Amino acid sequence: MGKLAITGGEPTRTKRFDAWPIYTDKERQALEDVLTNQKWGGQPFPGKHGDAFGKKFAEFHTAKYGQAVNTGTVAIQAALKAIDIRPGDEVIVPAYTWEGTVGPVLLVNAVPVFVDVDPDTYCLDAKLVEQAITPKTRAFLPVHLGMRFADLDVLVPLAAKHGIKIIEDCAHAHGGMWRGKGAGSIGDLGAFSFQSSKLITSGEGGAVITNNLEYFERVQSYINTGRRSVTDEFHHRMIGFNYRLGEFQAAVLGPQLERLPEQAKIRQANMEYFESRLCGTTGIGLLKPEPRITRLAPYGYVLKYYADQLKDIPRAAFVAALQLEGIPCDGRFYEPVYRSSLFPLDPTDYPALSWGRPKPLDLRNMYKCPASERAAYHEAVWFSHHLFLGGKENVDSIVDAIFKVLQNIEELRGLDHRAIADQNLSRADRES
């Protein structure tokens, strides 16, 4: 019997962390209002709660216009339609992200072009983007991942130089700011998710924000079955779909937006304390600090695990050991999309992958992004934001468990690492 829980010892923590999401009487009252006014759907459009939330959410992110939609994936798809992405256009995307970032590109019959991430931030490596630009490139789709931003100081002027649009994927960046400007307001549009794990959640849901009225009108038409937008200054008409957010879901978002600043302060203070205890620990690395982020969006906290400093014990064993110590965490939180099980791409299903080519593009086999693959399969360890909403004793229990595993890392040698890896399924395998 060893000292670690995975080898028969007592776990560091037996008390469960508080569940996420949380709610208050304000959510209950808002739901009661929807129930009793009997206007439950998104049509007539816009609904009272959805309209109010969209305006407040946009303002909170220094944008003029905001529209709630039914998922974060739809938010990206609607943004692509807003900038008039056409079949065959190319969109540059990071390799290390959720599959829902890339799927919408294919669904509008455009072509995703994968670029590796910056190993210091795990966000799209802006230094590599220009070499991926071709005459067909119409958009950049950077993802603000974890608690970092893609380098907008490089991407914005680069896009302007080449006449390219930017859609910011802000699924992790609710409330974040870059040089005093809100996430999603710096590019042409910003796409947000309100899926259950997010900093603001309605179970499923999303939003698009922009400072461009024409783009806003296109988003509204696209998600409202092609009907004219509320303002209709540009008179665009298109085939759209019912991608509206229902009022029950919209109702719970308003109170959460009100609580977000205070929750963010608590999370940030706890994460800074977490870092202060871990800084300098052999085998553990922290993401590079970023002073240009002027308001943090404390979503998933990401550590780096260095197996070569820890007797070559693989990350899968470290993560499994932490989980059995009572600390929820993930290793394969994301994979390079081109290698993901949720990206079973048959090129013949997407005509644009074949146009003008001797044979279709094989996106699953034509890319190798070493920083993304290292993060996905060897290095990144993710902790959910809700672990940092309590007191310092919660943070201490996480750090104590990490130290315990590191100090007894040799106990993990010889365990069935294949079985451990199977226990540490990627989020893509667990989450629909």
Buried (B, 14 or more C-beta within 10 A) or exposed (E): EEEBBBBEBEBBBEEEBEEBBEEEEBBEEBBEBBEEEEBEBBEEBBBBBBBBBBBBBBBBBBBBBBBBBBBBBBBBBBBBBBBBBEEBBBBBBBBBBBBBBBBBBBBBBBBBBBBBBBBBBBBBBBEBBBEBBEEBBBBBBBBBBBBBBBBBBBBBEBBEEBEBBBBBBBBBBBBBBBEEBBBBBBBBBBBBBBBEBBBBBBEBBBBBBBBBBBBBBBBBBBBBBBBBBBEEEBEBEEEBBEBBBBBBBBBBBBBBBEEBEEBBEBBBBBBEBBBEBBEEBEBBBBBEEBEEBEBBBBBBBBBBBEBEEBEEBBBBBBBBBBBBBBBBBBBBBBBBBBBBEBBEBEBEEBEBBEEEEEEBBEBBEEBEBEBBBBBBBBBBBBBBBBBBBBEEEBBBBBBBBBBBBBEBBEBBEEBEBEEBBEEBBBBBEEEE
